[in-house]
Amino acid sequence: MTPEPAYTRLNVDERRRQLLEAGAAMFAEHSYEEISMRDIAKAAGVSKPLLYHYFPSKIDLFKAAVAEKASELQGLIEPSGDGTPLEQLTRILDAYLAWIEANATTWSKLVQSTSALPEARDLVEGFRQRTMDMALARLTNGDAARPALRTTISGWLGYMDAAILDWIGHGDLPREDLRDLLIAAFVGALLTAREADPEITLDLGG
């Protein structure tokens, strides 16, 4: 009898997907330094050479897994164009916080790894930059943002990350309350920016 293969034969896309999912699950449960390619290959049920065939290094696999999550999140926060900027922000935060609630460990591990892992920091900062650019474009109708407004939005994004980490860590604040808190902080930050620079004009709608 022909012996069974050591692993199930899959096409290239299916195999890459399987390895990405295995890697993402490992990175979500352990710090980057704690796991090896051997561990990931074992979790995926494949040989280490096969894993290296698809991903030449652990950092390549990590970056691919994180980039996929970032792309998924970016799709969630893309505004529909319906409603005022604040109404759109409410819908975006609802979707964003729901995703984080369902992927709490993955998100917190990613944010916490940014201090030690440049690749994670680059990916997170890239995601924040796209989010900030999108927010500024909506608030200013595409005009160039004044420095005080740009700095304010950047600071609010950092505040949001810290607030979400606290929310995940304690689990004692309803998601809707966190959303409303973030929106209130956003509006307050915008008003403060306009006080600092009266030439800031904002299109909040309604």
C-alpha positions as CSV (number, residue, x, y, z in Angstrom):
1,M,0.0,0.0,0.0
2,T,1.1,3.5,-0.7
3,P,1.9,5.4,2.5
4,E,-0.2,8.4,3.3
5,P,1.6,11.7,2.8
6,A,2.8,13.5,5.9
7,Y,0.5,16.4,5.1
8,T,-2.5,17.0,3.0
9,R,-1.8,18.1,-0.5
10,L,-3.3,21.6,-1.2
11,N,-3.0,24.0,-4.0
12,V,-0.7,27.0,-3.6
13,D,-3.3,29.5,-2.5
14,E,-4.9,27.0,0.0
15,R,-1.5,26.1,1.4
16,R,-0.5,29.7,1.8
17,R,-3.8,30.4,3.5
18,Q,-3.3,27.5,5.9
19,L,0.2,28.6,6.8
20,L,-0.9,32.2,7.3
21,E,-3.7,31.1,9.6
22,A,-1.4,28.9,11.6
23,G,1.1,31.7,12.0
24,A,-1.5,34.3,12.9
25,A,-2.9,32.0,15.6
26,M,0.6,31.5,17.1
27,F,1.5,35.1,17.0
28,A,-1.8,36.0,18.7
29,E,-1.1,33.6,21.6
30,H,2.6,34.1,22.1
31,S,5.1,36.9,21.7
32,Y,7.2,37.0,18.5
33,E,10.3,35.9,20.4
34,E,8.7,32.9,22.0
35,I,7.9,31.0,18.8
36,S,10.0,29.5,16.1
37,M,9.4,28.4,12.5
38,R,9.5,24.8,13.7
39,D,6.6,25.6,16.1
40,I,4.6,27.2,13.4
41,A,5.2,24.3,11.0
42,K,4.2,21.8,13.7
43,A,1.0,23.8,14.4
44,A,0.2,23.8,10.6
45,G,0.9,20.1,10.2
46,V,3.6,20.6,7.6
47,S,7.4,20.2,7.3
48,K,9.7,23.1,8.2
49,P,11.2,23.1,4.6
50,L,7.7,23.5,3.2
51,L,7.0,26.5,5.5
52,Y,10.2,28.1,4.4
53,H,9.3,27.5,0.8
54,Y,6.3,29.8,1.3
55,F,7.8,32.2,3.8
56,P,11.6,32.6,3.8
57,S,11.7,33.7,7.4
58,K,9.6,34.2,10.5
59,I,9.5,37.9,10.0
60,D,8.1,37.4,6.4
61,L,5.3,35.2,7.8
62,F,4.7,37.7,10.6
63,K,4.5,40.6,8.2
64,A,2.2,38.8,5.9
65,A,-0.2,37.8,8.7
66,V,-0.3,41.3,10.1
67,A,-0.7,42.9,6.7
68,E,-3.7,40.7,6.1
69,K,-5.3,41.8,9.4
70,A,-4.5,45.4,8.6
71,S,-6.2,45.1,5.2
72,E,-9.2,43.5,6.8
73,L,-9.5,46.4,9.2
74,Q,-8.9,49.0,6.6
75,G,-11.9,47.5,4.7
76,L,-14.0,47.8,7.8
77,I,-13.2,51.5,8.4
78,E,-13.7,52.7,4.9
79,P,-16.5,55.3,5.0
80,S,-19.5,54.7,2.9
81,G,-19.9,58.4,2.2
82,D,-23.4,58.4,3.7
83,G,-24.2,60.8,6.5
84,T,-22.1,63.5,8.3
85,P,-18.5,62.8,9.2
86,L,-19.6,62.2,12.8
87,E,-22.2,59.7,11.7
88,Q,-19.6,58.0,9.6
89,L,-17.2,57.9,12.5
90,T,-19.8,56.3,14.7
91,R,-20.4,53.5,12.1
92,I,-16.6,53.1,11.6
93,L,-16.0,52.8,15.4
94,D,-18.8,50.3,15.8
95,A,-17.2,48.0,13.1
96,Y,-13.7,48.6,14.4
97,L,-14.5,47.8,18.0
98,A,-16.6,44.8,17.1
99,W,-13.6,43.4,15.1
100,I,-11.2,44.1,18.0
101,E,-13.6,42.5,20.5
102,A,-13.6,39.3,18.3
103,N,-9.8,39.5,17.8
104,A,-8.8,41.0,21.2
105,T,-5.6,38.9,21.7
106,T,-4.4,39.4,18.2
107,W,-4.9,43.1,18.3
108,S,-3.3,43.6,21.8
109,K,-0.3,41.4,20.9
110,L,0.2,43.5,17.7
111,V,0.1,46.8,19.5
112,Q,2.3,45.6,22.3
113,S,4.9,44.2,19.9
114,T,5.5,47.6,18.2
115,S,8.0,48.7,20.8
116,A,10.3,45.8,20.2
117,L,9.6,44.8,16.6
118,P,10.2,47.5,13.9
119,E,8.2,45.5,11.3
120,A,5.1,45.6,13.6
121,R,5.6,49.3,14.3
122,D,5.9,50.1,10.6
123,L,2.6,48.2,9.9
124,V,0.7,49.8,12.7
125,E,2.0,53.2,11.9
126,G,1.1,52.7,8.3
127,F,-2.4,51.8,9.3
128,R,-2.7,54.8,11.6
129,Q,-1.4,57.1,8.8
130,R,-4.0,55.8,6.4
131,T,-6.7,56.3,9.0
132,M,-5.5,59.8,9.8
133,D,-5.4,60.8,6.1
134,M,-8.9,59.5,5.6
135,A,-10.2,61.4,8.7
136,L,-8.5,64.7,7.6
137,A,-9.8,64.4,4.1
138,R,-13.4,64.1,5.4
139,L,-13.0,66.9,7.9
140,T,-11.4,69.4,5.6
141,N,-13.2,68.4,2.3
142,G,-9.9,67.4,0.9
143,D,-8.1,70.7,1.7
144,A,-4.6,70.6,3.3
145,A,-4.9,70.2,7.0
146,R,-3.4,72.9,9.3
147,P,-0.7,71.6,11.6
148,A,-2.7,71.9,14.8
149,L,-5.5,69.8,13.3
150,R,-3.0,67.1,12.0
151,T,-1.4,66.9,15.4
152,T,-4.7,66.7,17.1
153,I,-5.9,63.7,15.0
154,S,-2.6,61.9,15.4
155,G,-2.9,62.4,19.2
156,W,-6.4,61.1,19.2
157,L,-5.4,58.0,17.4
158,G,-2.8,57.3,20.1
159,Y,-5.4,57.9,22.8
160,M,-7.8,55.5,21.0
161,D,-5.2,52.7,21.1
162,A,-4.5,53.2,24.8
163,A,-8.2,53.3,25.6
164,I,-8.8,50.1,23.6
165,L,-6.0,48.3,25.4
166,D,-7.5,49.3,28.7
167,W,-10.9,48.2,27.6
168,I,-9.6,44.8,26.5
169,G,-7.5,44.4,29.6
170,H,-10.3,45.1,32.1
171,G,-13.4,44.1,30.1
172,D,-15.7,46.2,32.3
173,L,-16.9,48.8,29.9
174,P,-19.7,48.1,27.3
175,R,-18.5,48.5,23.7
176,E,-21.1,51.1,23.0
177,D,-19.9,53.2,26.0
178,L,-16.3,53.0,24.7
179,R,-17.5,54.1,21.3
180,D,-19.3,57.1,22.7
181,L,-16.3,58.0,24.9
182,L,-14.0,57.9,21.8
183,I,-16.4,60.1,19.9
184,A,-16.6,62.6,22.7
185,A,-12.8,62.7,23.0
186,F,-12.6,63.2,19.2
187,V,-15.0,66.2,19.2
188,G,-13.4,67.7,22.3
189,A,-10.0,67.4,20.6
190,L,-11.2,69.1,17.4
191,L,-12.7,72.0,19.4
192,T,-9.4,72.4,21.3
193,A,-7.5,72.4,18.0
194,R,-9.8,75.1,16.7
195,E,-9.2,77.2,19.8
196,A,-5.5,76.9,19.3
197,D,-5.8,77.8,15.7
198,P,-9.0,79.8,14.8
199,E,-8.2,79.5,11.1
200,I,-9.0,75.8,11.2
201,T,-12.3,75.1,9.4
202,L,-14.1,71.8,9.9
203,D,-16.8,70.2,7.9
204,L,-18.7,68.1,10.6
205,G,-22.0,68.2,8.7
206,G,-25.4,68.8,10.3
